[in-house]
């Protein structure tokens, strides 16, 4: 889908890459603002999954499932 990763590099991996010098490879690109936005979306999904009907997808039709997600989102927002 062409979506780049936004996972930060761990401190020990940074140290090992720097220790290896030019053989350590190029550091991965990391955008802090994009990571913050991704974190907000993932936390929203986790909060929605606390609703049993949404997590297990009890609804038979897509319309009723979307209504349940909308209702849960409104209740979380309020």
N, CA, C and O of each residue as an XYZ file, in Angstrom:
312
protein
N       0.804     -1.196      0.000
C       0.000      0.000      0.000
C       0.845      1.258      0.000
O       0.311      2.362     -0.107
N       2.138      1.111      0.116
C       3.020      2.275      0.069
C       3.041      3.087      1.346
O       3.408      4.262      1.321
N       2.652      2.483      2.474
C       2.644      3.197      3.746
C       3.990      2.973      4.434
O       4.340      1.832      4.740
N       4.752      4.043      4.683
C       6.053      3.850      5.343
C       5.882      3.592      6.841
O       4.894      4.014      7.443
N       6.828      2.913      7.419
C       6.773      2.631      8.852
C       7.120      3.884      9.638
O       7.827      4.761      9.141
N       6.624      3.965     10.860
C       6.913      5.117     11.727
C       7.331      4.646     13.109
O       7.008      5.287     14.109
N       8.039      3.547     13.171
C       8.455      2.982     14.449
C       9.834      3.547     14.807
O      10.755      3.486     13.993
N       9.984      4.099     16.024
C      11.294      4.657     16.390
C      12.326      3.546     16.597
O      11.992      2.414     16.947
N      13.570      3.903     16.374
C      14.673      2.957     16.558
C      15.049      2.898     18.034
O      15.139      3.934     18.693
N      15.268      1.704     18.553
C      15.630      1.545     19.963
C      17.048      2.060     20.210
O      17.885      2.085     19.308
N      17.292      2.470     21.459
C      18.581      3.077     21.813
C      19.742      2.099     21.613
O      20.815      2.508     21.169
N      19.547      0.807     21.934
C      20.640     -0.145     21.765
C      20.940     -0.379     20.291
O      22.090     -0.635     19.934
N      19.939     -0.296     19.434
C      20.190     -0.442     18.001
C      20.958      0.760     17.455
O      21.808      0.620     16.575
N      20.651      1.934     17.985
C      21.381      3.138     17.564
C      22.848      3.007     17.965
O      23.737      3.289     17.162
N      23.105      2.583     19.197
C      24.493      2.426     19.672
C      25.239      1.396     18.826
O      26.385      1.628     18.440
N      24.606      0.271     18.537
C      25.275     -0.768     17.745
C      25.554     -0.288     16.325
O      26.604     -0.594     15.760
N      24.623      0.457     15.751
C      24.829      0.971     14.396
C      25.969      1.975     14.379
O      26.795      1.956     13.466
N      26.027      2.862     15.388
C      27.108      3.841     15.455
C      28.453      3.177     15.736
O      29.488      3.625     15.242
N      28.434      2.117     16.522
C      29.674      1.405     16.843
C      30.272      0.757     15.597
O      31.492      0.662     15.462
N      29.404      0.313     14.691
C      29.889     -0.352     13.477
C      30.397      0.624     12.438
O      31.028      0.219     11.462
N      30.132      1.906     12.635
C      30.641      2.918     11.702
C      29.929      2.859     10.359
O      28.704      2.762     10.293
N      30.721      2.919      9.284
C      30.126      2.938      7.945
C      29.473      1.607      7.588
O      28.632      1.559      6.690
N      29.843      0.523      8.274
C      29.222     -0.777      8.019
C      27.881     -0.925      8.737
O      27.167     -1.908      8.538
N      27.545      0.058      9.574
C      26.318     -0.023     10.354
C      25.051      0.259      9.572
O      23.949     -0.002     10.053
N      25.200      0.781      8.391
C      24.036      1.053      7.567
C      23.481      2.445      7.791
O      23.941      3.187      8.659
N      22.504      2.774      7.007
C      21.876      4.091      7.082
C      20.795      4.074      8.155
O      20.040      3.105      8.238
N      20.698      5.104      8.969
C      19.653      5.119      9.994
C      18.269      5.227      9.359
O      18.105      5.933      8.364
N      17.273      4.542      9.914
C      15.935      4.611      9.348
C      15.322      5.996      9.565
O      15.617      6.672     10.551
N      14.482      6.395      8.646
C      13.808      7.687      8.769
C      12.726      7.585      9.839
O      12.005      6.590      9.909
N      12.617      8.609     10.663
C      11.622      8.610     11.732
C      11.047     10.009     11.855
O      11.785     10.974     12.052
N       9.737     10.119     11.740
C       9.048     11.401     11.853
C       8.278     11.414     13.168
O       7.310     10.672     13.332
N       8.706     12.253     14.099
C       8.111     12.295     15.433
C       6.645     12.726     15.407
O       5.831     12.173     16.147
N       6.296     13.702     14.570
C       4.910     14.181     14.493
C       3.995     13.097     13.916
O       2.874     12.917     14.393
N       4.456     12.385     12.908
C       3.672     11.301     12.330
C       3.466     10.176     13.347
O       2.399      9.564     13.395
N       4.489      9.911     14.156
C       4.382      8.882     15.187
C       3.355      9.280     16.245
O       2.620      8.421     16.733
N       3.287     10.556     16.609
C       2.298     11.013     17.584
C       0.893     10.817     17.055
O       0.006     10.371     17.783
N       0.683     11.153     15.776
C      -0.650     10.972     15.190
C      -1.017      9.497     15.090
O      -2.172      9.129     15.306
N      -0.049      8.657     14.765
C      -0.304      7.217     14.685
C      -0.690      6.659     16.060
O      -1.559      5.793     16.165
N      -0.039      7.160     17.103
C      -0.324      6.716     18.453
C      -1.758      7.064     18.848
O      -2.426      6.268     19.507
N      -2.234      8.237     18.455
C      -3.608      8.649     18.763
C      -4.605      7.703     18.096
O      -5.592      7.302     18.713
N      -4.350      7.351     16.849
C      -5.252      6.458     16.125
C      -5.243      5.059     16.749
O      -6.300      4.446     16.901
N      -4.079      4.558     17.106
C      -4.003      3.226     17.708
C      -4.692      3.180     19.065
O      -5.342      2.188     19.395
N      -4.556      4.247     19.860
C      -5.240      4.276     21.142
C      -6.748      4.334     20.964
O      -7.489      3.762     21.763
N      -7.212      5.024     19.918
C      -8.645      5.075     19.629
C      -9.163      3.682     19.276
O     -10.222      3.279     19.756
N      -8.428      2.944     18.444
C      -8.830      1.578     18.119
C      -8.874      0.703     19.371
O      -9.785     -0.109     19.531
N      -7.898      0.866     20.249
C      -7.876      0.067     21.477
C      -9.070      0.383     22.373
O      -9.632     -0.514     23.000
N      -9.454      1.644     22.432
C     -10.629      2.002     23.237
C     -11.904      1.473     22.607
O     -12.820      1.062     23.320
N     -11.978      1.475     21.282
C     -13.165      0.923     20.619
C     -13.263     -0.580     20.835
O     -14.365     -1.119     20.939
N     -12.133     -1.256     20.904
C     -12.137     -2.712     21.094
C     -12.615     -3.122     22.486
O     -12.867     -4.303     22.726
N     -12.743     -2.161     23.409
C     -13.277     -2.487     24.726
C     -14.778     -2.757     24.667
O     -15.342     -3.360     25.580
N     -15.419     -2.310     23.592
C     -16.835     -2.604     23.392
C     -16.941     -4.014     22.820
O     -16.409     -4.290     21.745
N     -17.606     -4.882     23.513
C     -17.650     -6.296     23.151
C     -18.257     -6.532     21.764
O     -17.754     -7.348     20.991
N     -19.316     -5.831     21.461
C     -19.964     -6.009     20.166
C     -19.102     -5.561     19.004
O     -19.195     -6.115     17.909
N     -18.272     -4.574     19.230
C     -17.385     -4.092     18.167
C     -16.182     -5.017     18.029
O     -15.745     -5.315     16.918
N     -15.656     -5.465     19.150
C     -14.468     -6.315     19.114
C     -14.761     -7.664     18.456
O     -13.914     -8.201     17.743
N     -15.945     -8.210     18.688
C     -16.268     -9.533     18.142
C     -17.106     -9.462     16.881
O     -17.355    -10.486     16.244
N     -17.547     -8.262     16.512
C     -18.340     -8.029     15.304
C     -19.587     -8.909     15.274
O     -19.749     -9.764     14.404
N     -20.466     -8.669     16.257
C     -21.722     -9.404     16.329
C     -22.702     -9.011     15.231
O     -23.530     -9.824     14.822
N     -22.618     -7.779     14.753
C     -23.586     -7.288     13.781
C     -23.446     -8.019     12.456
O     -22.341     -8.332     12.012
N     -24.593     -8.285     11.832
C     -24.561     -9.020     10.572
C     -24.293     -8.118      9.374
O     -23.629     -8.532      8.423
N     -24.796     -6.910      9.410
C     -24.626     -6.027      8.262
C     -23.576     -4.958      8.540
O     -23.294     -4.620      9.690
N     -23.013     -4.443      7.466
C     -21.994     -3.403      7.591
C     -22.596     -2.116      8.149
O     -21.936     -1.382      8.885
N     -23.860     -1.849      7.793
C     -24.509     -0.628      8.270
C     -24.692     -0.646      9.781
O     -24.439      0.359     10.445
N     -25.126     -1.768     10.329
C     -25.330     -1.831     11.775
C     -23.992     -1.821     12.525
O     -23.907     -1.284     13.630
N     -22.950     -2.411     11.930
C     -21.629     -2.365     12.555
C     -21.092     -0.932     12.559
O     -20.520     -0.481     13.551
N     -21.279     -0.225     11.451
C     -20.832      1.168     11.387
C     -21.609      2.030     12.369
O     -21.049      2.950     12.965
N     -22.894      1.741     12.543
C     -23.695      2.480     13.515
C     -23.177      2.232     14.929
O     -23.123      3.158     15.738
N     -22.798      0.992     15.234
C     -22.274      0.673     16.556
C     -20.937      1.382     16.798
O     -20.688      1.886     17.893
N     -20.093      1.418     15.787
C     -18.811      2.109     15.915
C     -19.033      3.607     16.095
O     -18.343      4.247     16.889
N     -19.986      4.164     15.370
C     -20.295      5.589     15.498
C     -20.837      5.898     16.883
O     -20.438      6.887     17.498
N     -21.742      5.062     17.381
C     -22.301      5.253     18.706
C     -21.222      5.164     19.783
O     -21.179      5.997     20.689
N     -20.365      4.173     19.689
C     -19.287      4.031     20.668
C     -18.325      5.215     20.596
O     -17.837      5.684     21.624
N     -18.056      5.694     19.397
C     -17.166      6.853     19.241
C     -17.773      8.098     19.862
O     -17.080      8.874     20.520
N     -19.087      8.290     19.649
C     -19.754      9.448     20.240
C     -19.768      9.361     21.757
O     -19.584     10.372     22.434
N     -19.982      8.184     22.296
C     -19.981      8.032     23.744
C     -18.593      8.248     24.339
O     -18.462      8.794     25.434
N     -17.560      7.820     23.620
C     -16.193      8.070     24.094
C     -15.882      9.556     24.034
O     -15.220     10.090     24.924
N     -16.357     10.228     22.990
C     -16.091     11.654     22.811
C     -16.806     12.500     23.845
O     -16.279     13.512     24.306
N     -18.029     12.075     24.212
C     -18.846     12.862     25.165
C     -18.404     12.691     26.561
O     -18.987     13.283     27.469
